[in-house]
Amino acid sequence: MVGTAQQHDRRPAGRRILSLFAAAAVTFAASVAFVTGAAPAAADPVEQCTATHGAVVAVDFGPFGGGVVRGCDTTPTTGYELLRDGGFTTEGTRHDGPGFICRLGNGSFNSGTQYPTPATEDCVLTPQATAYWSYWIASPGQASWSYSPLGAMDRKPGAGDVDAWVFGGTDVGGTTGRPTFTPDDVRAGGGTTPDPSDTPTDGPSVPVGKIDVEAAARWVTQQLHDGSHVVDEGSETPNYFLTTEAAYALAAAGGRSPALDKVVARLASGTDEYAYAAGPEEAPDAAAAARLALLAEITEGDPRDFGGHDLLGDLEKNVCLTGPGPGCTAKGDFRGASYGDGQALAVLALLRGGVVPPAETVTRLTQLVCEDGSVTSILIGPDEFCDGDPMTTGLVALVLDEAGGHDATVAKARAYLKKAQLRSGAFPGYNGSTTGSVPATAYAAQALRALGEVRAADTAIWWLSREQLTYGGFGLDEGPRTPRSTRRSPPCWRAVAPAWSP
């Protein structure tokens, strides 16, 4: 994920490099969410599913004050995809991965809040059988529910099938805890759809936009030197920061592949140079170590042994106990982090690695929130001037939401993002600007979707889709209004993807 510090450092590197940076953010914004779990696809209308076409999924939010919400997928492949394509957000556990459904949300209930919330379930280990989302299935003509013998990623729903998710307790055999409604109550042709009045209506109303993720990823691949790393214009030296951006983009667009493995291997071999330039006995560059740790986590590697270093251990043991001081602006800083994005990424890397971050490191993020709810990109000290921006706000809000326990702060940041969105659907690069920024919009879109503001996120994606250039890249800022633009302004790399996906 791009950091403010890196943005400042890379400005002289050339417009192509900055374009590469922007392309990376959009690929991810258009594919999957990187922090709080997978975002839903646009759901097929429930009426498009019939007894012989598609499958229906029903989620009972009753224990959390809601009702039964249905979704439809006309071309289901797995129970997991039925949830996602049916309009639900999901989050797995850090222990089991995204396939074990620990939280569920839907934009029609409480602004998309996922339940159970982090205050009651941290989703680190497998939840107890007394309080979890149990999975039930029914085939066409079946009048009662059966406890699914398969997990959501392994089950393959057939035409006319209906799935149900119920929160509470059950036993291994599924003899208790059945849904209180019948399959006929919710299957195609029956039941009720969410009340339209429950659907968020604020924000611009625009058509659905679609980003050509494959084209963006191809463009990113073309920027790799020897297929393994990015170099600044006129240089042969690896630009490790942008190389991690390329890796995130490739991971978001297509998952594991030989091309991605080659980039990861090059980053592993350059870990000393990138993250430990001060020497192996000194604190690592916190942002660099965090970025590499996140890359290891999303590519099934080991952040405890990446490039010969225990990245998580080194982050954990280099937290400032006091401040200000050398390498520390205040207590809770990761030593040498300097910028808010580096602090946030280090917290996220620990969370994704199954490590509970030191409490003061998370508290430090809350101290970067300005009065208007925006988050400043600099690790400011007490009483220093605070002026935030949408991109940093999106990242920090997502990380605080992942960490849990800071609902009021996250809500404040979410409110700021909604207010900061321009009428075009874009987000500016800084407060007061009226020009849309591709990286800022990509970050804000990810945050809004994950935090349940689906309409605002979709509007941002629509704007991004209009900014994509014919060869797959993006400009840094909005350009002339031309369809799937043929304009030749410098492409922006950061739009393609920060992919620390679960």
C-alpha positions in Angstrom: 0.0 0.0 0.0 1.3 3.3 -0.9 2.5 5.5 1.9 2.6 9.3 2.1 6.3 9.1 2.8 6.9 7.1 -0.3 4.8 9.5 -2.3 7.0 12.4 -1.3 10.2 10.4 -1.9 9.1 9.2 -5.4 8.0 12.5 -6.9 11.2 13.0 -8.9 11.2 9.4 -10.2 9.0 10.2 -13.2 5.4 10.2 -14.2 5.5 6.5 -15.3 6.5 5.5 -11.8 3.7 7.6 -10.2 1.3 6.0 -12.7 2.5 2.6 -11.6 1.8 3.6 -8.1 -1.8 4.6 -8.8 -2.6 1.6 -10.9 -1.9 -0.7 -7.9 -4.7 0.8 -5.8 -7.5 0.4 -8.3 -6.9 -3.2 -9.2 -7.4 -4.1 -5.6 -10.4 -1.8 -5.1 -12.0 -3.5 -8.0 -11.4 -7.1 -6.9 -11.4 -7.9 -3.1 -11.2 -6.1 0.1 -7.8 -6.2 1.8 -8.5 -5.7 5.4 -11.9 -6.6 6.8 -12.8 -9.5 4.5 -14.2 -10.1 1.1 -16.5 -7.4 -0.3 -19.8 -8.5 -2.0 -20.3 -8.5 -5.7 -23.3 -6.8 -7.1 -26.1 -9.2 -6.1 -28.5 -10.6 -8.7 -32.1 -9.6 -7.9 -33.8 -12.3 -5.9 -36.5 -12.7 -8.5 -33.9 -13.8 -11.1 -33.5 -17.0 -9.1 -36.1 -19.7 -9.8 -36.8 -23.3 -8.9 -34.6 -24.3 -11.8 -32.1 -21.5 -12.2 -29.7 -20.1 -9.6 -29.6 -20.5 -5.9 -30.8 -18.4 -2.9 -29.0 -17.8 0.4 -30.7 -16.5 3.5 -28.9 -15.0 6.5 -30.8 -14.5 9.8 -29.6 -11.3 11.6 -32.2 -11.8 14.3 -29.8 -12.2 17.2 -28.4 -8.8 16.3 -31.8 -7.0 16.0 -32.3 -7.6 12.3 -34.4 -9.9 10.2 -33.8 -12.5 7.5 -32.0 -11.1 4.5 -32.0 -13.1 1.2 -29.6 -13.0 -1.7 -29.5 -14.6 -5.2 -26.7 -15.9 -7.4 -27.8 -17.0 -10.8 -24.5 -18.8 -11.5 -23.4 -20.2 -8.1 -20.1 -22.1 -7.9 -19.6 -22.5 -4.2 -21.5 -21.7 -1.0 -18.9 -19.0 -0.4 -19.5 -17.3 -3.7 -23.2 -17.6 -3.2 -22.8 -15.4 -0.1 -20.6 -12.9 -1.8 -22.5 -12.8 -5.1 -25.7 -12.7 -3.1 -24.6 -9.3 -1.7 -23.1 -10.3 1.7 -19.8 -9.3 3.1 -17.8 -12.0 4.9 -14.8 -12.3 7.2 -13.0 -15.5 8.2 -10.8 -16.2 11.2 -7.1 -15.6 11.2 -6.6 -19.2 12.3 -8.8 -20.8 9.6 -8.7 -18.3 6.8 -11.7 -16.7 4.9 -13.4 -20.1 4.3 -14.6 -20.3 7.9 -17.3 -17.7 8.1 -16.9 -15.7 11.3 -18.7 -12.5 10.5 -21.5 -11.7 8.0 -22.9 -8.3 6.9 -25.3 -7.0 4.3 -25.9 -3.4 3.2 -29.6 -3.6 3.9 -29.1 -4.1 7.6 -27.4 -1.5 9.9 -25.3 0.0 7.1 -23.6 -3.2 6.3 -22.1 -3.8 9.8 -20.7 -7.3 10.1 -21.8 -9.5 13.0 -20.7 -10.5 15.5 -18.8 -7.3 16.0 -15.1 -7.4 17.2 -16.3 -6.4 20.7 -17.9 -9.8 21.2 -15.9 -12.1 18.8 -12.3 -11.3 17.8 -12.3 -13.9 14.9 -8.8 -15.0 15.7 -9.4 -18.6 16.5 -12.3 -20.9 15.5 -15.4 -19.7 17.5 -17.0 -21.9 20.1 -19.9 -24.1 18.9 -22.1 -22.2 21.3 -22.0 -19.0 19.3 -21.1 -19.1 15.6 -22.6 -18.9 12.1 -23.9 -22.4 11.4 -24.5 -23.4 7.7 -27.7 -25.1 6.6 -28.8 -26.4 3.1 -31.9 -27.6 1.4 -32.4 -29.1 -2.1 -35.4 -28.5 -4.4 -38.5 -30.1 -2.8 -36.8 -30.5 0.6 -39.1 -29.1 3.3 -36.6 -29.1 6.2 -33.0 -28.0 6.7 -29.9 -30.2 6.8 -26.7 -29.2 8.5 -24.1 -28.8 5.7 -21.4 -31.5 5.9 -19.1 -29.3 3.8 -17.7 -25.8 4.4 -18.8 -22.9 2.3 -15.8 -23.1 -0.1 -16.4 -26.8 -0.7 -20.1 -26.9 -1.1 -21.4 -26.5 -4.7 -25.0 -25.4 -4.7 -27.3 -26.7 -7.5 -30.1 -25.1 -9.4 -33.0 -24.4 -7.0 -31.0 -25.0 -3.9 -31.3 -22.7 -0.8 -28.6 -22.1 1.8 -29.1 -20.5 5.3 -26.8 -19.1 7.9 -27.9 -18.8 11.5 -26.0 -17.4 14.4 -26.1 -19.3 17.7 -25.2 -22.7 19.0 -25.5 -26.2 17.5 -23.8 -29.5 17.9 -21.5 -31.3 15.5 -24.4 -33.3 14.0 -26.6 -30.3 13.5 -29.5 -31.7 15.6 -30.0 -28.4 17.3 -29.8 -24.7 16.3 -31.8 -25.1 13.1 -33.2 -22.0 11.3 -36.6 -20.8 12.7 -37.8 -20.4 9.1 -38.3 -23.2 6.5 -36.6 -23.5 3.2 -40.0 -22.7 1.5 -40.1 -19.4 3.4 -37.0 -18.1 1.6 -36.5 -20.2 -1.5 -37.0 -18.7 -5.0 -40.5 -17.5 -5.5 -41.2 -17.2 -1.8 -40.2 -15.1 1.2 -39.6 -11.4 1.2 -36.9 -9.1 0.0 -35.4 -6.3 2.1 -37.5 -3.2 2.5 -36.1 -0.6 0.0 -36.4 2.0 2.7 -33.6 0.1 4.5 -31.2 0.6 1.6 -28.8 3.6 1.9 -29.9 6.4 -0.5 -27.4 9.1 0.3 -24.6 9.9 -2.1 -24.5 10.3 -5.9 -26.7 8.0 -8.0 -24.7 6.7 -11.0 -24.6 3.6 -13.2 -22.7 0.5 -12.2 -19.0 0.9 -13.2 -16.6 -1.9 -14.0 -12.8 -1.7 -14.0 -10.9 -3.9 -16.4 -8.8 -5.6 -13.7 -7.1 -8.0 -16.2 -6.0 -5.1 -18.4 -4.7 -3.2 -15.4 -2.7 -6.2 -14.2 -1.2 -6.7 -17.7 -0.1 -3.1 -17.7 1.6 -3.6 -14.3 3.3 -6.7 -15.5 4.7 -4.8 -18.5 6.4 -2.4 -16.1 8.5 -5.1 -14.5 12.2 -5.2 -15.3 13.2 -8.8 -16.2 9.8 -9.8 -14.9 10.9 -9.5 -11.3 11.1 -5.9 -10.2 10.4 -2.2 -10.9 13.2 0.3 -11.6 13.1 4.0 -11.7 13.4 5.6 -15.1 17.1 5.7 -16.2 18.1 3.4 -13.4 19.0 -0.3 -13.0 18.5 -0.2 -9.2 15.3 -1.9 -7.9 12.6 0.3 -6.6 11.5 -2.0 -3.8 8.5 0.1 -2.8 7.0 0.0 -6.2 8.0 -3.7 -6.6 5.8 -4.5 -3.6 3.0 -2.4 -5.2 3.4 -4.6 -8.3 3.2 -7.7 -6.2 0.0 -6.5 -4.4 -1.6 -5.7 -7.8 -0.8 -9.1 -9.2 -2.0 -10.9 -6.1 -5.3 -8.9 -6.1 -5.9 -9.5 -9.8 -5.2 -13.2 -10.1 -3.8 -14.7 -6.9 -0.8 -17.0 -6.9 1.0 -17.4 -10.2 4.5 -18.0 -11.5 4.8 -14.3 -12.4 3.9 -13.2 -8.9 6.2 -15.9 -7.4 9.1 -14.4 -9.3 8.4 -10.9 -8.0 8.1 -12.2 -4.4 11.4 -14.1 -4.8 13.1 -10.9 -5.9 11.7 -9.0 -2.9 12.9 -11.7 -0.5 16.4 -11.5 -1.9 16.4 -7.7 -1.5 15.0 -7.7 2.1 18.3 -6.6 3.6 18.6 -3.7 1.2 14.9 -2.6 1.4 14.0 -3.1 5.1 17.3 -3.5 6.9 19.5 -0.8 5.3 20.7 0.3 8.7 22.1 -3.1 9.4 20.7 -6.4 10.9 21.2 -5.2 14.5 19.2 -2.0 14.0 15.4 -1.5 13.9 14.1 -2.2 10.4 12.3 0.4 8.3 8.9 -0.2 9.8 6.9 0.5 6.7 9.1 -1.7 4.5 9.1 -4.6 7.0 5.3 -4.3 7.3 4.8 -4.3 3.5 7.0 -7.4 3.1 5.3 -9.2 6.0 1.9 -8.5 4.4 3.1 -9.8 1.1 4.3 -13.0 2.7 0.9 -13.4 4.4 -1.1 -13.0 1.2 1.1 -15.3 -0.8 1.1 -18.1 1.7 4.6 -17.4 2.8 6.1 -17.0 6.3 6.5 -13.5 7.6 8.6 -15.0 10.4 11.1 -16.2 7.8 11.1 -13.9 4.8 14.4 -12.9 3.3 16.1 -14.4 6.4 14.3 -12.2 8.8 11.5 -12.5 11.4 9.6 -9.5 10.2 6.8 -9.7 12.7 9.2 -10.3 15.6 11.3 -7.3 14.6 8.3 -5.0 14.4 7.0 -6.2 17.8 10.3 -5.5 19.6 10.8 -2.1 18.1 7.9 -0.1 19.5 8.7 3.2 21.2 8.1 3.1 24.9 8.4 6.8 25.3 8.7 9.8 23.0 9.6 12.1 21.4 13.1 10.7 21.0 15.4 9.2 18.3 13.2 7.4 15.8 10.1 8.1 17.9 7.6 10.9 17.7 5.6 9.6 20.6 4.9 6.5 22.7 3.5 3.7 20.6 5.3 4.5 17.4 6.9 1.7 15.5 10.5 2.9 15.6 11.3 4.9 12.4 7.8 4.7 11.0 7.6 8.5 10.5 4.3 8.4 8.7 0.8 7.3 9.5 0.6 4.7 6.7 3.7 2.9 8.0 2.3 2.8 11.5 -1.0 1.4 10.1 0.6 -1.2 7.9 2.8 -2.4 10.8 -0.3 -2.9 13.0 -2.1 -4.7 10.1 0.9 -6.9 9.4 0.9 -8.1 13.1 -2.9 -8.7 13.0 -2.7 -10.6 9.7 0.1 -12.7 11.2 -2.0 -13.7 14.2 -0.1 -11.4 16.6 -2.0 -9.0 18.9 -0.4 -5.6 18.3 0.9 -3.8 21.4 -2.1 -1.7 22.6 -0.1 1.5 22.4 0.5 1.0 18.7 -3.2 1.0 18.0 -3.9 3.9 20.3 -1.2 5.8 18.4 -3.3 5.5 15.3 -6.3 7.1 17.0 -4.1 10.1 17.9 -3.8 10.8 14.2 -7.5 11.5 13.8 -8.3 15.2 13.3 -11.3 17.0 14.7 -13.2 16.5 11.4 -12.6 12.8 11.4 -9.9 12.8 8.7 -6.5 11.2 9.5 -3.3 12.9 9.0 -0.5 11.2 7.1 2.2 12.3 9.5 2.9 10.9 12.9 2.2 14.2 14.7 2.9 14.9 18.3 0.4 16.3 20.9 -1.1 19.6 20.0 0.5 19.7 16.5 -1.6 20.9 13.6 -3.8 18.1 12.2 -4.9 18.0 8.6 -5.9 14.7 7.2 -6.7 13.3 3.7 -9.0 10.7 2.3 -6.4 8.2 1.4 -4.8 8.0 4.8 -8.2 8.1 6.4 -9.4 5.1 4.4 -6.3 3.0 5.4 -6.4 3.9 9.1 -10.1 3.4 9.4 -9.8 -0.1 8.0 -7.0 -1.0 10.3 -8.8 0.3 13.4 -11.9 -1.6 12.3 -9.8 -4.7 12.0 -8.1 -4.2 15.4 -11.5 -3.7 17.1 -12.5 -1.6 20.1 -12.5 1.8 18.3 -16.0 1.9 16.9 -16.5 5.6 17.6 -13.3 6.6 15.9 -14.0 4.4 12.9 -17.5 5.9 12.6 -16.0 9.4 12.7 -13.6 8.5 9.9 -16.4 7.0 7.9 -18.5 10.1 8.3 -15.6 12.2 7.1 -15.1 10.1 4.0 -18.8 10.3 3.0 -18.6 14.1 3.4 -15.3 14.3 1.4 -16.7 12.5 -1.6 -17.1 14.8 -4.6 -20.3 14.9 -6.6 -18.5 13.1 -9.3 -18.0 10.1 -7.0 -14.2 10.8 -6.7 -12.2 11.7 -3.7 -9.7 14.6 -3.6 -6.1 14.0 -2.8 -6.2 16.6 0.1 -8.8 18.6 1.9 -10.1 21.6 0.0 -9.2 20.2 -3.5 -12.0 19.8 -6.0 -10.1 17.5 -8.3 -10.5 13.7 -8.1 -7.4 11.7 -7.2 -7.1 8.1 -8.5 -5.2 6.7 -5.5 -7.3 8.5 -2.9 -10.5 7.3 -4.5 -9.3 3.7 -4.7 -8.4 3.8 -1.0 -11.6 5.5 0.1 -13.7 3.0 -2.0 -12.1 0.1 -0.2 -12.8 1.6 3.2 -16.4 2.6 2.4 -17.3 -0.8 1.0 -15.7 -2.7 4.0 -17.5 -0.3 6.4 -20.9 -0.9 4.8 -21.3 2.3 2.7 -21.9 0.3 -0.4 -23.5 3.0 -2.5 -20.8 5.5 -1.9 -18.2 2.8 -2.7 -19.9 1.9 -5.9 -20.0 5.5 -7.0 -16.3 5.8 -6.4 -15.7 2.6 -8.5 -17.8 4.1 -11.3 -15.6 7.2 -11.3 -12.4 5.0 -11.3 -13.8 3.0 -14.3 -14.1 6.2 -16.3 -10.5 7.1 -15.5 -9.0 3.8 -16.8 -6.9 4.3 -19.9 -7.2 2.1 -23.0 -4.0 0.2 -22.2 -5.2 -0.6 -18.7 -3.4 2.0 -16.6 -4.7 5.1 -14.8 -3.9 8.8 -14.6 -3.0 10.3 -11.2 -5.8 12.8 -11.3 -9.1 13.1 -13.2 -8.7 13.9 -16.9 -11.0 14.9 -19.7 -14.3 13.0 -19.9 -13.7 10.5 -22.6 -15.1 7.0 -22.7 -12.7 4.3 -21.4 -10.3 7.0 -22.0 -8.1 7.2 -25.0 -6.2 10.2 -23.6 -2.5 9.7 -23.2 -1.9 11.4 -19.9 0.6 9.5 -17.8 -0.8 6.3 -16.3 -1.1 5.9 -12.6 0.2 2.7 -11.0 -1.2 3.0 -7.6 -4.7 2.4 -9.0 -4.2 -1.2 -9.5 -3.9 -2.6 -6.0 -2.8 -2.7 -2.4 -3.6 -6.4 -2.0 -3.0 -7.5 1.6 -6.1 -9.6 1.1 -7.1 -12.2 3.6 
